[in-house]
């Protein structure tokens, strides 16, 4: 019984310290490439439907597409600690319908499924 309790404590402590399942560099890069492809398509004015026909099909939904034109973006920090999602911080520059530009930092969650799912994470 003591061994079981000790094991549970170690697991809980490890989780609290950020230890957990690691994602491979290949998975992290695949997620980054998918997000880059989706954002580049948005910036070019392409339809999200075209992303379903790429070599690595993906679904990309973001309600910001209806409100803003994407002028520029930069993918920053990556959080790969919470499977099945990879979270990428993105600094974005938008232009609204009146021509005004604004900057915003958002987080996208990427799920490496078939197709890859990319959504803006509302919790970050």
N, CA, C and O atoms as a Tinker XYZ file with bonds, in Angstrom:
   496  protein
     1  N      0.825000   -1.189000    0.000000    73     2
     2  CA     0.000000    0.000000    0.000000    64     1     3
     3  C      0.871000    1.255000    0.000000    63     2     4     5
     4  O      0.563000    2.224000   -0.693000    81     3
     5  N      1.946000    1.240000    0.766000    73     3     6
     6  CA     2.843000    2.401000    0.815000    64     5     7
     7  C      3.496000    2.639000   -0.541000    63     6     8     9
     8  O      3.704000    3.780000   -0.951000    81     7
     9  N      3.813000    1.558000   -1.222000    73     7    10
    10  CA     4.437000    1.697000   -2.540000    64     9    11
    11  C      3.449000    2.333000   -3.516000    63    10    12    13
    12  O      3.832000    3.193000   -4.310000    81    11
    13  N      2.197000    1.922000   -3.464000    73    11    14
    14  CA     1.170000    2.485000   -4.334000    64    13    15
    15  C      0.992000    3.981000   -4.065000    63    14    16    17
    16  O      0.909000    4.775000   -5.001000    81    15
    17  N      0.934000    4.357000   -2.810000    73    15    18
    18  CA     0.780000    5.774000   -2.449000    64    17    19
    19  C      2.002000    6.572000   -2.889000    63    18    20    21
    20  O      1.869000    7.674000   -3.421000    81    19
    21  N      3.183000    6.020000   -2.671000    73    19    22
    22  CA     4.415000    6.698000   -3.083000    64    21    23
    23  C      4.450000    6.879000   -4.592000    63    22    24    25
    24  O      4.852000    7.938000   -5.075000    81    23
    25  N      4.037000    5.868000   -5.344000    73    23    26
    26  CA     4.006000    5.953000   -6.800000    64    25    27
    27  C      3.026000    7.027000   -7.251000    63    26    28    29
    28  O      3.329000    7.811000   -8.150000    81    27
    29  N      1.856000    7.063000   -6.629000    73    27    30
    30  CA     0.859000    8.072000   -6.983000    64    29    31
    31  C      1.378000    9.475000   -6.694000    63    30    32    33
    32  O      1.142000   10.397000   -7.475000    81    31
    33  N      2.079000    9.641000   -5.583000    73    31    34
    34  CA     2.650000   10.944000   -5.245000    64    33    35
    35  C      3.682000   11.375000   -6.276000    63    34    36    37
    36  O      3.717000   12.538000   -6.678000    81    35
    37  N      4.514000   10.450000   -6.699000    73    35    38
    38  CA     5.550000   10.766000   -7.694000    64    37    39
    39  C      4.904000   11.174000   -9.013000    63    38    40    41
    40  O      5.334000   12.140000   -9.643000    81    39
    41  N      3.880000   10.448000   -9.430000    73    39    42
    42  CA     3.191000   10.780000  -10.673000    64    41    43
    43  C      2.548000   12.159000  -10.581000    63    42    44    45
    44  O      2.672000   12.962000  -11.505000    81    43
    45  N      1.870000   12.437000   -9.486000    73    43    46
    46  CA     1.229000   13.744000   -9.308000    64    45    47
    47  C      2.258000   14.861000   -9.266000    63    46    48    49
    48  O      2.054000   15.914000   -9.869000    81    47
    49  N      3.341000   14.646000   -8.572000    73    47    50
    50  CA     4.393000   15.642000   -8.471000    64    49    51
    51  C      5.022000   15.896000   -9.832000    63    50    52    53
    52  O      5.281000   17.042000  -10.201000    81    51
    53  N      5.264000   14.828000  -10.573000    73    51    54
    54  CA     5.826000   14.965000  -11.914000    64    53    55
    55  C      4.908000   15.743000  -12.826000    63    54    56    57
    56  O      5.372000   16.567000  -13.614000    81    55
    57  N      3.619000   15.499000  -12.733000    73    55    58
    58  CA     2.651000   16.236000  -13.552000    64    57    59
    59  C      2.626000   17.708000  -13.181000    63    58    60    61
    60  O      2.554000   18.571000  -14.055000    81    59
    61  N      2.685000   17.992000  -11.906000    73    59    62
    62  CA     2.651000   19.370000  -11.438000    64    61    63
    63  C      3.887000   20.146000  -11.883000    63    62    64    65
    64  O      3.821000   21.359000  -12.082000    81    63
    65  N      4.994000   19.464000  -12.038000    73    63    66
    66  CA     6.237000   20.124000  -12.438000    64    65    67
    67  C      6.378000   20.236000  -13.951000    63    66    68    69
    68  O      7.397000   20.709000  -14.453000    81    67
    69  N      5.354000   19.801000  -14.670000    73    67    70
    70  CA     5.422000   19.923000  -16.117000    64    69    71
    71  C      5.976000   18.689000  -16.789000    63    70    72    73
    72  O      6.137000   18.675000  -18.009000    81    71
    73  N      6.267000   17.673000  -16.044000    73    71    74
    74  CA     6.730000   16.435000  -16.633000    64    73    75
    75  C      5.522000   15.736000  -17.220000    63    74    76    77
    76  O      4.422000   15.853000  -16.680000    81    75
    77  N      5.690000   15.053000  -18.250000    73    75    78
    78  CA     4.573000   14.353000  -18.862000    64    77    79
    79  C      4.994000   13.846000  -20.213000    63    78    80    81
    80  O      6.175000   13.862000  -20.557000    81    79
    81  N      4.026000   13.396000  -20.975000    73    79    82
    82  CA     4.343000   12.866000  -22.290000    64    81    83
    83  C      5.030000   13.924000  -23.142000    63    82    84    85
    84  O      4.582000   15.069000  -23.209000    81    83
    85  N      6.095000   13.541000  -23.775000    73    83    86
    86  CA     6.842000   14.448000  -24.645000    64    85    87
    87  C      6.380000   14.244000  -26.073000    63    86    88    89
    88  O      6.021000   13.132000  -26.462000    81    87
    89  N      6.387000   15.303000  -26.851000    73    87    90
    90  CA     6.068000   15.223000  -28.268000    64    89    91
    91  C      7.373000   15.233000  -29.033000    63    90    92    93
    92  O      8.316000   15.927000  -28.651000    81    91
    93  N      7.436000   14.484000  -30.090000    73    91    94
    94  CA     8.661000   14.407000  -30.885000    64    93    95
    95  C      8.873000   15.713000  -31.649000    63    94    96    97
    96  O      7.933000   16.471000  -31.886000    81    95
    97  N     10.105000   15.953000  -32.023000    73    95    98
    98  CA    10.426000   17.145000  -32.814000    64    97    99
    99  C      9.692000   17.104000  -34.148000    63    98   100   101
   100  O      9.292000   18.140000  -34.679000    81    99
   101  N      9.518000   15.894000  -34.684000    73    99   102
   102  CA     8.808000   15.747000  -35.960000    64   101   103
   103  C      7.347000   16.172000  -35.826000    63   102   104   105
   104  O      6.815000   16.849000  -36.705000    81   103
   105  N      6.696000   15.777000  -34.725000    73   103   106
   106  CA     5.303000   16.168000  -34.504000    64   105   107
   107  C      5.184000   17.677000  -34.324000    63   106   108   109
   108  O      4.286000   18.305000  -34.883000    81   107
   109  N      6.084000   18.250000  -33.550000    73   107   110
   110  CA     6.067000   19.701000  -33.323000    64   109   111
   111  C      6.272000   20.450000  -34.636000    63   110   112   113
   112  O      5.602000   21.450000  -34.893000    81   111
   113  N      7.191000   19.972000  -35.461000    73   111   114
   114  CA     7.450000   20.613000  -36.753000    64   113   115
   115  C      6.270000   20.416000  -37.710000    63   114   116   117
   116  O      5.919000   21.334000  -38.451000    81   115
   117  N      5.663000   19.243000  -37.701000    73   115   118
   118  CA     4.486000   18.993000  -38.550000    64   117   119
   119  C      3.344000   19.948000  -38.172000    63   118   120   121
   120  O      2.678000   20.500000  -39.049000    81   119
   121  N      3.123000   20.137000  -36.880000    73   119   122
   122  CA     2.099000   21.063000  -36.422000    64   121   123
   123  C      2.414000   22.490000  -36.812000    63   122   124   125
   124  O      1.526000   23.230000  -37.236000    81   123
   125  N      3.676000   22.886000  -36.673000    73   123   126
   126  CA     4.087000   24.243000  -37.044000    64   125   127
   127  C      3.909000   24.468000  -38.543000    63   126   128   129
   128  O      3.450000   25.528000  -38.968000    81   127
   129  N      4.276000   23.463000  -39.342000    73   127   130
   130  CA     4.121000   23.585000  -40.797000    64   129   131
   131  C      2.651000   23.697000  -41.188000    63   130   132   133
   132  O      2.299000   24.480000  -42.070000    81   131
   133  N      1.794000   22.915000  -40.532000    73   131   134
   134  CA     0.360000   22.966000  -40.828000    64   133   135
   135  C     -0.196000   24.350000  -40.488000    63   134   136   137
   136  O     -0.939000   24.937000  -41.275000    81   135
   137  N      0.168000   24.869000  -39.312000    73   135   138
   138  CA    -0.300000   26.196000  -38.918000    64   137   139
   139  C      0.226000   27.254000  -39.885000    63   138   140   141
   140  O     -0.516000   28.153000  -40.281000    81   139
   141  N      1.482000   27.156000  -40.262000    73   139   142
   142  CA     2.068000   28.096000  -41.212000    64   141   143
   143  C      1.307000   28.054000  -42.544000    63   142   144   145
   144  O      1.017000   29.099000  -43.127000    81   143
   145  N      0.990000   26.860000  -43.019000    73   143   146
   146  CA     0.244000   26.710000  -44.274000    64   145   147
   147  C     -1.135000   27.350000  -44.158000    63   146   148   149
   148  O     -1.572000   28.051000  -45.071000    81   147
   149  N     -1.823000   27.113000  -43.039000    73   147   150
   150  CA    -3.163000   27.666000  -42.841000    64   149   151
   151  C     -3.130000   29.190000  -42.775000    63   150   152   153
   152  O     -3.971000   29.857000  -43.377000    81   151
   153  N     -2.164000   29.738000  -42.049000    73   151   154
   154  CA    -2.083000   31.196000  -41.919000    64   153   155
   155  C     -1.646000   31.851000  -43.223000    63   154   156   157
   156  O     -2.113000   32.940000  -43.556000    81   155
   157  N     -0.766000   31.205000  -43.953000    73   155   158
   158  CA    -0.345000   31.725000  -45.261000    64   157   159
   159  C     -1.528000   31.752000  -46.224000    63   158   160   161
   160  O     -1.680000   32.696000  -47.000000    81   159
   161  N     -2.368000   30.715000  -46.173000    73   159   162
   162  CA    -3.565000   30.684000  -47.019000    64   161   163
   163  C     -4.514000   31.820000  -46.653000    63   162   164   165
   164  O     -5.068000   32.477000  -47.535000    81   163
   165  N     -4.703000   32.051000  -45.364000    73   163   166
   166  CA    -5.554000   33.154000  -44.909000    64   165   167
   167  C     -5.005000   34.485000  -45.422000    63   166   168   169
   168  O     -5.744000   35.309000  -45.960000    81   167
   169  N     -3.709000   34.678000  -45.249000    73   167   170
   170  CA    -3.060000   35.923000  -45.667000    64   169   171
   171  C     -3.226000   36.143000  -47.175000    63   170   172   173
   172  O     -3.367000   37.281000  -47.623000    81   171
   173  N     -3.209000   35.059000  -47.954000    73   171   174
   174  CA    -3.365000   35.148000  -49.406000    64   173   175
   175  C     -4.821000   35.271000  -49.831000    63   174   176   177
   176  O     -5.113000   35.486000  -51.008000    81   175
   177  N     -5.743000   35.134000  -48.867000    73   175   178
   178  CA    -7.164000   35.237000  -49.183000    64   177   179
   179  C     -7.776000   33.937000  -49.675000    63   178   180   181
   180  O     -8.897000   33.935000  -50.185000    81   179
   181  N     -7.052000   32.828000  -49.527000    73   179   182
   182  CA    -7.571000   31.528000  -49.951000    64   181   183
   183  C     -8.667000   31.043000  -49.013000    63   182   184   185
   184  O     -8.701000   31.407000  -47.838000    81   183
   185  N     -9.542000   30.237000  -49.534000    73   183   186
   186  CA   -10.624000   29.642000  -48.759000    64   185   187
   187  C    -10.084000   28.537000  -47.855000    63   186   188   189
   188  O     -9.176000   27.810000  -48.256000    81   187
   189  N    -10.626000   28.396000  -46.639000    73   187   190
   190  CA   -10.203000   27.298000  -45.764000    64   189   191
   191  C    -10.493000   25.931000  -46.384000    63   190   192   193
   192  O     -9.857000   24.942000  -46.020000    81   191
   193  N    -11.440000   25.867000  -47.313000    73   191   194
   194  CA   -11.772000   24.599000  -47.978000    64   193   195
   195  C    -10.601000   24.062000  -48.796000    63   194   196   197
   196  O    -10.455000   22.850000  -48.948000    81   195
   197  N     -9.775000   24.950000  -49.320000    73   195   198
   198  CA    -8.622000   24.518000  -50.128000    64   197   199
   199  C     -7.611000   23.747000  -49.297000    63   198   200   201
   200  O     -6.845000   22.946000  -49.832000    81   199
   201  N     -7.606000   23.985000  -47.985000    73   199   202
   202  CA    -6.652000   23.296000  -47.116000    64   201   203
   203  C     -6.956000   21.806000  -47.001000    63   202   204   205
   204  O     -6.074000   21.015000  -46.665000    81   203
   205  N     -8.177000   21.430000  -47.273000    73   203   206
   206  CA    -8.550000   20.016000  -47.213000    64   205   207
   207  C     -7.944000   19.218000  -48.359000    63   206   208   209
   208  O     -7.882000   17.990000  -48.302000    81   207
   209  N     -7.498000   19.916000  -49.400000    73   207   210
   210  CA    -6.941000   19.251000  -50.577000    64   209   211
   211  C     -5.411000   19.256000  -50.591000    63   210   212   213
   212  O     -4.805000   18.881000  -51.594000    81   211
   213  N     -4.787000   19.673000  -49.500000    73   211   214
   214  CA    -3.323000   19.699000  -49.454000    64   213   215
   215  C     -2.766000   18.297000  -49.214000    63   214   216   217
   216  O     -3.520000   17.372000  -48.911000    81   215
   217  N     -1.451000   18.140000  -49.349000    73   215   218
   218  CA    -0.808000   16.838000  -49.144000    64   217   219
   219  C     -1.066000   16.298000  -47.739000    63   218   220   221
   220  O     -1.219000   15.091000  -47.551000    81   219
   221  N     -1.115000   17.195000  -46.758000    73   219   222
   222  CA    -1.430000   16.823000  -45.379000    64   221   223
   223  C     -2.720000   17.577000  -45.030000    63   222   224   225
   224  O     -2.656000   18.662000  -44.451000    81   223
   225  N     -3.893000   17.019000  -45.374000    73   223   226
   226  CA    -5.162000   17.745000  -45.254000    64   225   227
   227  C     -5.397000   18.316000  -43.861000    63   226   228   229
   228  O     -5.016000   17.725000  -42.850000    81   227
   229  N     -6.038000   19.487000  -43.839000    73   227   230
   230  CA    -6.309000   20.132000  -42.557000    64   229   231
   231  C     -7.620000   20.883000  -42.585000    63   230   232   233
   232  O     -8.110000   21.293000  -43.637000    81   231
   233  N     -8.179000   21.053000  -41.386000    73   231   234
   234  CA    -9.360000   21.884000  -41.166000    64   233   235
   235  C     -8.906000   23.068000  -40.326000    63   234   236   237
   236  O     -8.267000   22.897000  -39.288000    81   235
   237  N     -9.240000   24.266000  -40.783000    73   235   238
   238  CA    -8.828000   25.480000  -40.087000    64   237   239
   239  C    -10.039000   26.375000  -39.935000    63   238   240   241
   240  O    -10.611000   26.843000  -40.920000    81   239
   241  N    -10.423000   26.608000  -38.692000    73   239   242
   242  CA   -11.557000   27.504000  -38.464000    64   241   243
   243  C    -11.161000   28.581000  -37.456000    63   242   244   245
   244  O    -10.559000   28.307000  -36.419000    81   243
   245  N    -11.519000   29.797000  -37.799000    73   243   246
   246  CA   -11.268000   30.926000  -36.913000    64   245   247
   247  C    -12.255000   32.020000  -37.292000    63   246   248   249
   248  O    -12.257000   32.493000  -38.429000    81   247
   249  N    -13.081000   32.415000  -36.357000    73   247   250
   250  CA   -14.084000   33.441000  -36.647000    64   249   251
   251  C    -13.461000   34.798000  -36.969000    63   250   252   253
   252  O    -14.140000   35.679000  -37.497000    81   251
   253  N    -12.188000   34.974000  -36.660000    73   251   254
   254  CA   -11.514000   36.232000  -36.992000    64   253   255
   255  C    -11.419000   36.425000  -38.502000    63   254   256   257
   256  O    -11.312000   37.556000  -38.977000    81   255
   257  N    -11.457000   35.327000  -39.260000    73   255   258
   258  CA   -11.378000   35.423000  -40.728000    64   257   259
   259  C    -12.522000   36.252000  -41.303000    63   258   260   261
   260  O    -12.356000   36.928000  -42.319000    81   259
   261  N    -13.684000   36.199000  -40.651000    73   259   262
   262  CA   -14.840000   36.953000  -41.149000    64   261   263
   263  C    -14.688000   38.446000  -40.882000    63   262   264   265
   264  O    -15.252000   39.269000  -41.603000    81   263
   265  N    -13.933000   38.792000  -39.854000    73   263   266
   266  CA   -13.825000   40.196000  -39.445000    64   265   267
   267  C    -12.579000   40.897000  -39.971000    63   266   268   269
   268  O    -12.577000   42.113000  -40.167000    81   267
   269  N    -11.522000   40.124000  -40.199000    73   267   270
   270  CA   -10.228000   40.740000  -40.499000    64   269   271
   271  C     -9.520000   40.082000  -41.677000    63   270   272   273
   272  O     -9.682000   38.896000  -41.964000    81   271
   273  N     -8.737000   40.907000  -42.333000    73   271   274
   274  CA    -7.780000   40.421000  -43.315000    64   273   275
   275  C     -6.470000   40.222000  -42.546000    63   274   276   277
   276  O     -6.089000   41.071000  -41.740000    81   275
   277  N     -5.796000   39.125000  -42.788000    73   275   278
   278  CA    -4.512000   38.882000  -42.128000    64   277   279
   279  C     -3.413000   39.554000  -42.942000    63   278   280   281
   280  O     -3.196000   39.220000  -44.107000    81   279
   281  N     -2.722000   40.504000  -42.315000    73   279   282
   282  CA    -1.670000   41.260000  -42.979000    64   281   283
   283  C     -0.319000   40.582000  -42.789000    63   282   284   285
   284  O      0.469000   40.480000  -43.729000    81   283
   285  N     -0.055000   40.121000  -41.569000    73   283   286
   286  CA     1.222000   39.476000  -41.275000    64   285   287
   287  C      1.082000   38.637000  -40.015000    63   286   288   289
   288  O      0.150000   38.821000  -39.232000    81   287
   289  N      2.016000   37.715000  -39.828000    73   287   290
   290  CA     2.009000   36.881000  -38.624000    64   289   291
   291  C      3.411000   36.350000  -38.357000    63   290   292   293
   292  O      4.259000   36.287000  -39.248000    81   291
   293  N      3.623000   35.973000  -37.114000    73   291   294
   294  CA     4.890000   35.377000  -36.699000    64   293   295
   295  C      4.586000   34.312000  -35.648000    63   294   296   297
   296  O      4.021000   34.612000  -34.596000    81   295
   297  N      4.965000   33.069000  -35.938000    73   295   298
   298  CA     4.733000   31.973000  -35.003000    64   297   299
   299  C      5.833000   32.005000  -33.950000    63   298   300   301
   300  O      7.020000   32.040000  -34.276000    81   299
   301  N      5.424000   31.992000  -32.685000    73   299   302
   302  CA     6.378000   32.092000  -31.584000    64   301   303
   303  C      6.470000   30.822000  -30.765000    63   302   304   305
   304  O      6.750000   29.745000  -31.293000    81   303
   305  N      6.231000   30.957000  -29.464000    73   303   306
   306  CA     6.418000   29.867000  -28.507000    64   305   307
   307  C      5.472000   28.694000  -28.774000    63   306   308   309
   308  O      4.351000   28.864000  -29.254000    81   307
   309  N      5.964000   27.511000  -28.447000    73   307   310
   310  CA     5.208000   26.276000  -28.636000    64   309   311
   311  C      5.043000   25.594000  -27.290000    63   310   312   313
   312  O      5.999000   25.452000  -26.528000    81   311
   313  N      3.810000   25.171000  -27.005000    73   311   314
   314  CA     3.517000   24.404000  -25.799000    64   313   315
   315  C      3.078000   23.018000  -26.247000    63   314   316   317
   316  O      2.014000   22.861000  -26.844000    81   315
   317  N      3.895000   22.020000  -25.959000    73   315   318
   318  CA     3.619000   20.645000  -26.405000    64   317   319
   319  C      3.398000   19.713000  -25.221000    63   318   320   321
   320  O      3.582000   18.502000  -25.343000    81   319
   321  N      3.002000   20.271000  -24.070000    73   319   322
   322  CA     2.897000   19.461000  -22.852000    64   321   323
   323  C      1.555000   18.772000  -22.664000    63   322   324   325
   324  O      1.440000   17.878000  -21.826000    81   323
   325  N      0.542000   19.163000  -23.417000    73   323   326
   326  CA    -0.792000   18.634000  -23.156000    64   325   327
   327  C     -1.350000   17.894000  -24.371000    63   326   328   329
   328  O     -2.122000   18.466000  -25.141000    81   327
   329  N     -0.969000   16.629000  -24.551000    73   327   330
   330  CA    -1.512000   15.860000  -25.676000    64   329   331
   331  C     -3.023000   15.796000  -25.589000    63   330   332   333
   332  O     -3.552000   15.789000  -24.477000    81   331
   333  N     -3.734000   15.748000  -26.673000    73   331   334
   334  CA    -3.233000   15.583000  -28.038000    64   333   335
   335  C     -2.947000   16.889000  -28.755000    63   334   336   337
   336  O     -2.721000   16.882000  -29.965000    81   335
   337  N     -2.951000   18.012000  -28.046000    73   335   338
   338  CA    -2.819000   19.313000  -28.688000    64   337   339
   339  C     -1.402000   19.855000  -28.613000    63   338   340   341
   340  O     -0.675000   19.636000  -27.644000    81   339
   341  N     -1.036000   20.570000  -29.669000    73   339   342
   342  CA     0.165000   21.393000  -29.683000    64   341   343
   343  C     -0.352000   22.824000  -29.727000    63   342   344   345
   344  O     -1.215000   23.142000  -30.545000    81   343
   345  N      0.151000   23.677000  -28.875000    73   343   346
   346  CA    -0.310000   25.072000  -28.850000    64   345   347
   347  C      0.821000   25.985000  -29.313000    63   346   348   349
   348  O      1.944000   25.928000  -28.811000    81   347
   349  N      0.489000   26.820000  -30.279000    73   347   350
   350  CA     1.456000   27.737000  -30.869000    64   349   351
   351  C      0.981000   29.170000  -30.638000    63   350   352   353
   352  O     -0.147000   29.524000  -30.982000    81   351
   353  N      1.837000   29.974000  -30.065000    73   351   354
   354  CA     1.557000   31.392000  -29.881000    64   353   355
   355  C      1.892000   32.103000  -31.194000    63   354   356   357
   356  O      2.940000   31.863000  -31.794000    81   355
   357  N      0.986000   32.982000  -31.628000    73   355   358
   358  CA     1.179000   33.670000  -32.902000    64   357   359
   359  C      0.910000   35.158000  -32.721000    63   358   360   361
   360  O     -0.143000   35.553000  -32.219000    81   359
   361  N      1.859000   35.968000  -33.128000    73   359   362
   362  CA     1.666000   37.419000  -33.149000    64   361   363
   363  C      1.129000   37.760000  -34.536000    63   362   364   365
   364  O      1.746000   37.441000  -35.553000    81   363
   365  N     -0.040000   38.420000  -34.558000    73   363   366
   366  CA    -0.725000   38.665000  -35.822000    64   365   367
   367  C     -1.024000   40.142000  -36.019000    63   366   368   369
   368  O     -1.288000   40.871000  -35.063000    81   367
   369  N     -0.976000   40.570000  -37.274000    73   367   370
   370  CA    -1.371000   41.915000  -37.651000    64   369   371
   371  C     -2.586000   41.791000  -38.564000    63   370   372   373
   372  O     -2.538000   41.095000  -39.578000    81   371
   373  N     -3.676000   42.469000  -38.201000    73   371   374
   374  CA    -4.937000   42.407000  -38.928000    64   373   375
   375  C     -5.271000   43.756000  -39.550000    63   374   376   377
   376  O     -4.775000   44.798000  -39.121000    81   375
   377  N     -6.128000   43.714000  -40.580000    73   375   378
   378  CA    -6.716000   44.925000  -41.140000    64   377   379
   379  C     -8.223000   44.714000  -41.126000    63   378   380   381
   380  O     -8.722000   43.712000  -41.638000    81   379
   381  N     -8.942000   45.661000  -40.538000    73   379   382
   382  CA   -10.399000   45.531000  -40.491000    64   381   383
   383  C    -11.016000   46.100000  -41.777000    63   382   384   385
   384  O    -10.298000   46.551000  -42.669000    81   383
   385  N    -12.329000   46.074000  -41.861000    73   383   386
   386  CA   -13.046000   46.506000  -43.073000    64   385   387
   387  C    -12.892000   47.996000  -43.348000    63   386   388   389
   388  O    -13.118000   48.442000  -44.473000    81   387
   389  N    -12.513000   48.770000  -42.339000    73   387   390
   390  CA   -12.296000   50.213000  -42.512000    64   389   391
   391  C    -10.848000   50.537000  -42.879000    63   390   392   393
   392  O    -10.508000   51.698000  -43.106000    81   391
   393  N    -10.003000   49.519000  -42.938000    73   391   394
   394  CA    -8.605000   49.727000  -43.298000    64   393   395
   395  C     -7.679000   49.940000  -42.114000    63   394   396   397
   396  O     -6.481000   50.155000  -42.303000    81   395
   397  N     -8.204000   49.886000  -40.899000    73   395   398
   398  CA    -7.393000   50.077000  -39.694000    64   397   399
   399  C     -6.645000   48.785000  -39.373000    63   398   400   401
   400  O     -7.210000   47.695000  -39.454000    81   399
   401  N     -5.378000   48.916000  -39.009000    73   399   402
   402  CA    -4.600000   47.738000  -38.629000    64   401   403
   403  C     -4.486000   47.649000  -37.112000    63   402   404   405
   404  O     -4.514000   48.655000  -36.404000    81   403
   405  N     -4.358000   46.422000  -36.641000    73   403   406
   406  CA    -4.167000   46.178000  -35.214000    64   405   407
   407  C     -3.342000   44.906000  -35.058000    63   406   408   409
   408  O     -3.294000   44.055000  -35.946000    81   407
   409  N     -2.700000   44.807000  -33.907000    73   407   410
   410  CA    -1.900000   43.617000  -33.597000    64   409   411
   411  C     -2.530000   42.881000  -32.436000    63   410   412   413
   412  O     -3.146000   43.477000  -31.552000    81   411
   413  N     -2.362000   41.574000  -32.460000    73   411   414
   414  CA    -2.922000   40.733000  -31.413000    64   413   415
   415  C     -2.063000   39.476000  -31.304000    63   414   416   417
   416  O     -1.546000   38.980000  -32.305000    81   415
   417  N     -1.919000   38.974000  -30.097000    73   415   418
   418  CA    -1.248000   37.690000  -29.908000    64   417   419
   419  C     -2.319000   36.674000  -29.560000    63   418   420   421
   420  O     -3.094000   36.865000  -28.623000    81   419
   421  N     -2.353000   35.589000  -30.326000    73   419   422
   422  CA    -3.336000   34.534000  -30.117000    64   421   423
   423  C     -2.619000   33.196000  -30.005000    63   422   424   425
   424  O     -1.440000   33.079000  -30.341000    81   423
   425  N     -3.343000   32.192000  -29.529000    73   423   426
   426  CA    -2.804000   30.835000  -29.425000    64   425   427
   427  C     -3.683000   29.924000  -30.253000    63   426   428   429
   428  O     -4.908000   29.930000  -30.129000    81   427
   429  N     -3.037000   29.140000  -31.099000    73   427   430
   430  CA    -3.752000   28.143000  -31.895000    64   429   431
   431  C     -3.432000   26.758000  -31.362000    63   430   432   433
   432  O     -2.285000   26.447000  -31.043000    81   431
   433  N     -4.466000   25.930000  -31.271000    73   431   434
   434  CA    -4.299000   24.518000  -30.914000    64   433   435
   435  C     -4.308000   23.716000  -32.196000    63   434   436   437
   436  O     -5.185000   23.875000  -33.046000    81   435
   437  N     -3.320000   22.855000  -32.319000    73   435   438
   438  CA    -3.194000   22.003000  -33.495000    64   437   439
   439  C     -3.285000   20.561000  -33.020000    63   438   440   441
   440  O     -2.537000   20.131000  -32.143000    81   439
   441  N     -4.213000   19.826000  -33.616000    73   439   442
   442  CA    -4.378000   18.417000  -33.286000    64   441   443
   443  C     -3.971000   17.617000  -34.519000    63   442   444   445
   444  O     -4.564000   17.755000  -35.589000    81   443
   445  N     -2.952000   16.781000  -34.354000    73   443   446
   446  CA    -2.395000   16.031000  -35.477000    64   445   447
   447  C     -3.208000   14.773000  -35.768000    63   446   448   449
   448  O     -2.758000   13.653000  -35.529000    81   447
   449  N     -4.406000   14.983000  -36.284000    73   447   450
   450  CA    -5.293000   13.891000  -36.670000    64   449   451
   451  C     -5.382000   13.894000  -38.189000    63   450   452   453
   452  O     -4.696000   14.678000  -38.845000    81   451
   453  N     -6.188000   13.057000  -38.738000    73   451   454
   454  CA    -6.472000   13.057000  -40.177000    64   453   455
   455  C     -7.898000   13.512000  -40.366000    63   454   456   457
   456  O     -8.794000   12.736000  -40.034000    81   455
   457  N     -8.188000   14.668000  -40.856000    73   455   458
   458  CA    -7.273000   15.757000  -41.181000    64   457   459
   459  C     -6.769000   16.464000  -39.929000    63   458   460   461
   460  O     -7.348000   16.323000  -38.851000    81   459
   461  N     -5.703000   17.212000  -40.077000    73   459   462
   462  CA    -5.173000   18.025000  -38.975000    64   461   463
   463  C     -6.221000   19.077000  -38.638000    63   462   464   465
   464  O     -6.808000   19.682000  -39.535000    81   463
   465  N     -6.458000   19.297000  -37.346000    73   463   466
   466  CA    -7.431000   20.309000  -36.914000    64   465   467
   467  C     -6.694000   21.484000  -36.272000    63   466   468   469
   468  O     -5.880000   21.311000  -35.365000    81   467
   469  N     -7.001000   22.672000  -36.764000    73   467   470
   470  CA    -6.380000   23.898000  -36.243000    64   469   471
   471  C     -7.500000   24.838000  -35.819000    63   470   472   473
   472  O     -8.364000   25.194000  -36.620000    81   471
   473  N     -7.473000   25.236000  -34.541000    73   471   474
   474  CA    -8.469000   26.171000  -34.025000    64   473   475
   475  C     -7.803000   27.170000  -33.087000    63   474   476   477
   476  O     -6.802000   26.864000  -32.439000    81   475
   477  N     -8.373000   28.363000  -33.029000    73   475   478
   478  CA    -7.878000   29.337000  -32.057000    64   477   479
   479  C     -8.307000   28.872000  -30.681000    63   478   480   481
   480  O     -9.477000   28.559000  -30.463000    81   479
   481  N     -7.377000   28.825000  -29.761000    73   479   482
   482  CA    -7.648000   28.324000  -28.417000    64   481   483
   483  C     -8.260000   29.445000  -27.576000    63   482   484   485
   484  O     -7.600000   30.452000  -27.317000    81   483
   485  N     -9.503000   29.283000  -27.152000    73   483   486
   486  CA   -10.176000   30.359000  -26.407000    64   485   487
   487  C     -9.681000   30.526000  -24.974000    63   486   488   489
   488  O    -10.008000   31.515000  -24.319000    81   487
   489  N     -8.903000   29.575000  -24.486000    73   487   490
   490  CA    -8.460000   29.625000  -23.085000    64   489   491
   491  C     -7.107000   30.293000  -22.907000    63   490   492   493
   492  O     -6.645000   30.457000  -21.778000    81   491
   493  N     -6.466000   30.681000  -24.001000    73   491   494
   494  CA    -5.154000   31.290000  -23.906000    64   493   495
   495  C     -5.122000   32.623000  -24.598000    63   494   496
   496  O     -4.084000   33.284000  -24.617000    81   495
